[in-house]
Amino acid sequence: MARQGYAGVAVAVPVTVPYQRFSTEGAHWFLGQAVRALVEQSGIDKDAIDGLCLSSFSLVPDTAVGVTQHLGLSPRWLDHVPTGGAAGVMCLRRAARAVQAGDADVVACVAADTNHVDSFRQTLGAFSDFSRDATYPYGSGGPNSVFALITAHYMRQYGARREDFGRIAVAQRHNALRNPNALFKKPLTIEEYMAARPIADPLHLFDCVMPCAGAEAFLVMSAERARDLGLAHALVRGAIERHNAYAEDPVMVRGGWLRDRDELYAQADASPNDIDFVHTYDDYPVIVMMQFEDLGFCAKGEGPDFVRAHTLTYDGSFPNNTSGGQLSSGQPGAAGGFMGMTESIRQLTGQAGERAVQDARLGLVTGFGMVTYDRCLCTGAVILGSSE
């Protein structure tokens, strides 16, 4: 059966609660700051938000319903999406369907996490029993070791070099220098990337994101309502998600985007050549490269040649992660999965400032989350279009 499209659904009011390397505030505080900013920037009453879709790692033991009491919300539609880096795309999909069905008129999609001195280590220890049981007995654990395995395997199979991954990291730092919310403000050269200290072979320092605290949020509503409210907005042209794709692969070299990308482009009545910018989930450069392949911008195994042939800056031949992505802005927990959504809305509504992609009309955002010991289980993507 053909999937229903997303015609008539708008996304608006991109919010970023400024990132902090460490914070003594809890996830509730960052969620509250995000919701307050949504209300203030949209000009709508808080009571008009009748839907809430939320993602957070550090909110535990609370869930989305506890947040409703804490923030004084009374939604008639509620969802909690625990898919980490994939949650931005997946919250949008669920909120869009709620709006289309009339279950909610205005849905706040919000993600936030805190980061204190010891919280990242505690999160890793409780993240996944599967990963813990498979790797910890051998003295390994955490995402750096997982993605070292994936990166090394990809390099052996497709001939990628460290310099190829460095092109991604250096371009994103260039973009971050024009993003006031990015934590990294110092330029990065390919020589500095190559000389950085090793973390987990073949990963070095600038292959890894820096955990931080912060929040991201946006509103989902009908395009008609967005126009009536006078809100600058983008339109949802297509969206997909997939879980546990290609489980037969011994080590991850492809993701669920590959299985569903034809449907994504068909929904949007577009092709990869029509996309003006891409926001790939970038916990490590190898995953960015895989997404270029799996989303159809080049064939499998051609990712290294693709990044050698293109300039990935906001003003380059293939703009990617124009905010700097997590590699240069920081990784605010589950909110990192929302970063591409908020940045895409800004790009398509004239709010990206000096990092704006010229004449951008169509953007693609990906989601990627929930790492086990040899792969990531959740993938998704959405195509957004300008409403002008």
N, C-alpha and C positions, 0 to 999 in steps of 0.2 A: 504494500500500500504506500502511495506517495505521501511523504510527510507534509503537513500543512506548513506553509511559509510564515513569514513574520511581518507581512505587510501591515502598515499602520502603527507599528510600535516605534517609539522614540526613546532615546537616551539623552539625558541632559544633566547639567549642574555637576561637572566633575570637581571633586573635592579631594585635596591632599592635606592631611594633618601633618605638619612638618616633622620630619624624622629626627629621632634622637638616638645617639649611639647607645646610651643606657638611660633608663628611667626608673624612678621609684613609683610611678603611677601604674595602675593596673590596666588591663585591657578594657574594662568598663569605661575608664576615663577617656581613652582614645576613641572608643565608639561614641561616647557622648559628645566629644568635640566634633566628630564627623557629622553626626546628626544635626547638631546645632548649626554647623556651617551649611548643610543642605537647606535648612529652614531659612537661614539668613540670606543666602545667595539666591534662592528660588523666589523668595517673597511669599511663599505659601504658609499657611498656618500649620503648626505641628500636627493638629488633629486631622488635617487633610491627608497625611501619610497613613494609608490604611493597609499597607503591606510592608513587610520587613523580611529581607533575605540577608543572612549574616554568615560570616566565616571567621573563625579565630581558633588558634591553638591554645593560647594562654588564658582564655576565658574560663576554662574548667575550674571548678565543677559546674559552673553555670552554663546555660545554653541560651538560645535566642529568646526564649520565653522569659527568662530572668531579666534580660535586658529591657523588655517592655515595661516591667515594673520600675526598674531603676531609672529609665528615661521618661517615664510617664506617657508611653505610647499605648494605643489600644487598637492594634491592627486586626482586620478580619481575615487576613491571610498571612501566614508565617512559615518560614523555612529556615533551616540551619544546614549549611552545606559544608561538610568537613573534608573537602578535597584540596585544601591548601592552595598550591599554585594554579590549580585548575578552577578554583572557585569563582573567579571573576566572570569567566565565560559561562559557567554553569548557573551561577546566580542570575545572570542576565537571561538565560534561556527559561528558567523557571518563572522569573518575574514577568517576562514577555508573555508567556502562556497564561499567567494569572490575569494580566491586563486584557488579553484577547478574549478570555472567557468571561470577563466581568466580575471575577472574584476580588479584584482590587483595582482601584483607579490610579493610585500613585504608590509605587513600591520603592522604598529605600533599600538599595543594595550596599552593604557596608562590610568592610573587613578591617580588623585591627589586631595588633598584638603588642605586648610590652616586651622589654628586654632589660633585665637587670643582670648583675654581674654573673650569676650562676644559672640563669634561666635556660640558656641555650643547651648547656650540658644536661640539665634535667629533662628538657624536651626530647633530646636525642635518646635518652635512656628509656623513655616511655613511649616512643613514637610508634614502634611496630614490633610485636612479639616475633613475627616472621623474620624480620631483619635481625633482631637481637639473637634469636636462637641459631640463625644461620651463620652469623659472622662473629659475634662476641667471643665464643669459645676459642676462636683462633687469634684473638688479640686485635681484631679489627672492629670498626663500628663508626657510624655517622656517615654523612653524605660525601665527605671528601674521599673516603676509601671506596665508596660505591662508584662514584663518578671517575675515579682514577681507573678502576676496572673497565668501565664503559669506554672511557677515552682511549686507553691503551688498545683495547680490542678494535675500536674504530680505526685507529692509526695503522694498525697492522693490516686490517682488511682493505682499507681504501687509500693508503699512502698519505694521509694527512700529516703535516708537520706542525710543530709547536708554533712556528711563525704564522700558520694559517689561522689558528685560534687567536693568536695575538692581534691579527687584523680586526677581529670582532671586538676584542676588549679595547683596543686603542680607539677605534671609531666611536664606541659608546662613551668613552671618556670625553672625546671631543664634543659629543652632544650634551653630556652632563654639565659641561662648563657654561652652558646657556640655560640651565634649569636651576632656578633659585632653590628648589627643594632638594637637590642632590647633595649628598654628604661629601662627595669627593670633588674638590675644587682645584686640584693640581693637574696640569696636563700630563699625559702618559705617552711615552714614545715606545716604539717597537723594541728599541735597545733596552729600555728599562723593563719592559715586559719580559724579554728573554733572560735578563740578568737577575730577575726576582728569585728569592729563596724558594726552594722546593717545599711542597706541603705533603703530597702523596704522589709519588711518581706515576705518571708524567705531569701531574698538576703542580703549578707553581702559584705564588701568592695572588697574582692578578687573574687567575682562572677562578677564583673563589669569591663568593659574595660576602659582604660584611653584615652580620645580623644586627638589627637595630629595632627601635620601637617606632610605631607610627600607624597611620590609618589612611584608607582610601575609600571613596564612596561616590555613588552617582544615583540618579533617579530614573526610573522606568515608568513610562505612561504612554497613552495614545498620542500619536502625532497631532491629532486635533486638539487635545488638551494642551500640549506643549505650545502650539500656535496661539491658543486662546490666552495662555498665561504669558505670552511674549518671551518664552525661553528659547535661547539658542540651543539647537538640538541636532543630533544625528539620527539617522534611520537605520533600523536593523534590517539588513538585506539577506542574511542567512546565518545559520549557526548549526554546529554539530558537536557531539561529544562521543567518547568511546572509552571503555574501561577494560583493562587487562587484554589489550590487543597483542597478537602475535606471541602468545604465551609459549609457543613452541621454540622460539629463538633462544639459544643458550644464554646469550648476553644481548641486551638491547642494542639494536642498530636501526630500528625504525619504530614509529609510534602510530597510534590510532588515527592520526590525521590522514595517513596514507589510505586507510580503508574507506574514509568518508569524504575525501576532498572533492570528488566529482559531484557529489550531492550538494556540498557547500557552494561550489561555483554555480551549479545549476539553479539553486535557490536565488542567488544574487544576479543571475543572468550575466555572468562575468567570467573572465578567465584570469590566470595568473598575470598575464600581460597587462590587464586593466588595473591592477592594484598599484596605488601611488605610494604607499608606505606599509611596512609590516612591523608589528610589535610581537616579537617572539619571547616566550618565557625563557629567561636566561640565567638559570642557576649556575650553569657552566657552559663555556663556549661550544663544547661538542654538541650539546642539545640544540643550540641555535643552528648549527650547521645541519643537523639531522632534519630540522624543521624546514629549512630551505629546500631540502630534497623532498620530504614527505608532503609538502604543500604544493609541489609541482613547479617550483621555480628552476629546478634543475633535476637531473636524474639521480637515482640512488648511487652514491659513491662519487658524485661530481661536486659535492660541497666544497672541497678544497679548491678546485679550479674556479668555482663560482665566486668565492670570496677573494681570490686573486684577481679576478676580472672586474670586480665591482668596488665602488666606494660606498661604504655603508653609513656614512654620516647623513645628517638631516638634509644637507645640500648636495648629496652625492647621487650616483646613478641608481642606487638601491637603498633608500632610507630605511634603516632598521633601528628600533628602540631609540627614538628621537629624544626621549627624556634622559637617556643614559642607561636605562634599564637597571636591573638590580646590581649588575657588576660595578656600576659607578654611582648609583643613587643610594644603594643600600637595600637590604632585604628585611622589610618590616613584617616578618612572619607571613601569615595568610594574606595580608594586604599586598604582598608582592605580586600575587596573582591578579590583583585589581589594577596594577599600575598601567598595564597596556591599555585597559579600557579607558581610564581617565585621560591618559595621554592622547588616545585616538579621538575622544570627544573634543579635546582641546584643539587638535589639529584640524578637525572637520568643522569647527565652529569659530575659527579665527581667534582662539585663545592661547595659541602656542608661543606667542611672542617672537623673539629673534631666532628660535629654532624651528619656525614654521616651515613645512614642506610646501614649496610653491605650487599653487593651483591644485592642491590635494582634494580629490573628490571621493576616493574609495580607499578604505584602510582595512587591513586584516590583523586581528588580534588572536593570539593563541593562549591556551591554558595547559599546564603541565604540573601534575602533583602526585603526592603520596608514593615516595620512593621505598622500594624494598631492596633486597641485597644485590639485585642484578638488573633492575629495570624500574620504570615508573608506571604506575597503574592507570592514571587518569589523564586523558588528553581531550582537548576541545579547541574549537576555533569559531570566530564570528567575523563576518564582514559587515562593516558599518559604512554608510554612505552619507554624503552631504545632503542636507534638506533644501539647499538653495538651488 
